[in-house]
Amino acid sequence: MPFIPHTDSDVTAMLDAIGVDSIEALFDEIPKNLRAGELRHVPPGLSEMEMLQVLSERAKHDETGPCFLGAGSYDHHIPAAVWDIVQRGEFMTAYTPYQAEASQGTLQLIYEYQSMIASLTGMDVSNASVYDGGSGLAEAVLMAVRANKKAKSRRVLAAETVHPLHRRAAHDIVKNQRIVVDTLPMVPDGRIDLDALETQSADPPVALVVQQPNVFGLLEDVDAIGDWAAANNVLLIAVVNPLSLALLKPPSEWGAVGAHIVCGDGQPFGIPMASGGPSFGFMCCRQELVRQMPGRIIGKTVDLDGKPGFTLTLQAREQHIRRAKATSNICTNQGLLVTAGTIYMAILGAEGLRRVAIACHENTTKLMKALTSVNGVKEKFHGAFFHERVIQVPGDARAVVDALATKHVIGGLALGDYYPDLADCIVVCATEKRTTADIERYRVALGDVLHHIAQGKDPQKHAAQSKGARA
């Protein structure tokens, strides 16, 4: 998008209009020791031609073959209409609708988004989005601590099967508010240890975080977990893949009472993987908790003439109004990405989402059958799943994934960095985009990599030599 910098006279005119002497005065609340100061190590600039050449070379490093990576970011098909509409100027430049009377289009879009997400999760209300799934979980934890006034502790229990990066983000954001995030262990089958959960009844946490499907793609016993939370006056926070809800029961129906807060990442809905971001996070809750939800909520109303319109129904919880007293100072409306997600949901509809989800499940079933036919490859966990599984390979999974990359196959997520006991395991995923030829390519590549590992050879070096010979 074109950027035209302000001239000195532009800056002076704006400062005069608001009655401030300098730009520096706008940041007087930030202590000097926290400011970055002058940037002394910025490299010299490049010409436009040189810059394009450098970026072109770097872009070649991103050229890949079929992607079987999941674990929070997924290679789904995005209808062409989604980003054709998103890139219209009305959406590209409308970050956030502070002036409701002049932002009816943006407000309506967010209203439709909130309606769809609330319907998908089965919850009463949704906000206008947050940064991503990880910050969404952190906001849910903070919200639960504020809302559960019956609880004496500030301890939150998060299942070990919740995505480790989401747990890390939540911990980093809430730790300075004297909130402890403890881990509920899993059992060898890759699910929550329900017996360990029962031991928490004597000193229950303020909230319990459960992911469905979990980080391994498996389905947890959410009914039993939901009933335990209700029986112990524990708020239940559900972390969900929104696409899975086209097939699975919504969090509002987990057990007799259901979840209290639902959050997750909206990336499966029309957002490219883009090397890991950006994306948008969603948050929903029950009506009785709405005052504790951060961010804004868009409502539908009528004007003085009786004409329908949209407005900012609740925004007093944001930092631009309440400053330090806001429920959050990091919440945001990821407007452009939410626009893409809303258009994606509108184009596919309920039946379209269901078909995509079914196709993902079927392709992952085919993938597992193909990969476990390779000598030495086993299925790590068994049981109901959505569209991710875990395979166990001989040796170090990280080396296998890296070797597959040299063969232009993104083979999945090696788990050793997050779960040391699973250093020989890989989370794999097959979305609706993966073809029979893609799966066969992965099977052959994996067999070749493991063959060279068994012979004591470096599979990455072999792949590079083979590529050079073909060239």
Phi, psi and omega in degrees: 000131183301143179233121179247113184290156178284141174280168178300322179291325176299312182298315181298318180297319180291319178296320178298322183295328181259359175075039180238142184283326185208163175297324180303325182294338179290344185243027185292344180282345182271120179303144184300326182289348179261355182276149184290331182078197183286140178275102187265347188244024177286127182293162179298153183287162177246157173288165179301317181296315179296319180298317180295324178294317179297314181293325178296318178295319180292325180297331180295335179290342181267000180288122184226171172263212182297143183253123177243022178275140176226240175055041173117340178224128194230143182269077178265157173289135177244113179307141184302328183297333185302300185278342171297320179284318182301325184278005171297147184302327181299326181269322184297328185258354184262085183292310186206139190270071180291326179261094187301321184294338182253006187233035186300322180295313179295318179297319179296319180299315180294323177300315179295319178301311180300320181296318181292315181294319178297320179294319182295320182273346182078013182266171185279325189211150176231150171270185187272019177099164174229186187300305184198183183296321181294312178291331176298320178294319178299317178296323179295321178296312179299319180296318181295320180296320178293322189278326185273076184289344179286335183281137180271334184271167172241039181253131178245138180254121179243129181296143178297340180273003171282144184311126184298329178289326176292319178296321179294317178299316180298315180299314183296327183279325187261349188298326182280001174254024176059035176252129181257131176251103178269162183254129172268117188291162176254165177261171184301345180273007174084019180232173180299139175280100183294330177294320177294327177296319180297329180290347180277351185297330181291327178222073188293148176285172177285332181206157178236130180254125181230138177250135181218117352296155183281183187297339178268002181087000184273157178264125178278162175278075188291336177294313179295320180294317179296320179293323177296316180300315181296320182291337184250016179055039180255130176287133183260121177256121180257127172254120188227152166275117187298330179294325182297335182288351172291342180241322187270161178295143181290157180301336179295346182248016178283108183075193184288333185252321181093176180285157177264323181226140178233134178216171180169186181252133182273008184306324179299345184259077170083011182252124178298155178296318171049046178057027175109002178165173003279172178214198172219148177256151177242152178220132176226160178202178173282159183301322185291347180256003190299327181291342179265353181284132179284164176085197186245159175231132180264135179238163178255136184213193174229151179272188182297338179266004179083008180275141181292148178200177183234148185211163174281098185288313179227116174218003183291357179267004184264159186289337181285347178251311186259358178051237186294342181270003180293156177291340179205148173242013175236356181292151181205165172258105179284072194305310186294317182287324174297324176300314179298316180297321180293316179295320178301311180297322181293321180292315183281322184069178183298317182290322178297317177298320179298317180295320177298314181299318179295318180298321178297315180298316181295318180293324178292325175298316178296320180298314181297322178296320181290314185289323180285354173278348177284135182302125177095350182265131180233159172275122186286309182244150180240160177119184184297142182212172176255271180224027173224145175221170178241127174253150178249128184241157176292128176088203186279120182295325180299317178297322179294314180297318179295321179292322177298325180297325178292342176263012179061042171233119175276102196274355179128192183252118174289132190269352187299327181292336184252327180227092185306329179289350181245036183293345178256020185239150181227130171278125179241154182215140175233111178275186180294344181282340186283127182263171175300323179294322177299314182295319178295321178299319178296315182301313181295315181297317180295318178299319179294316180298312182292329178297316181288328175295318180297331179273003179079016180264159176277110184295328179291318179295319179298317181298318180294320178294320178296320179296319179294322180295320180295323181292000000 
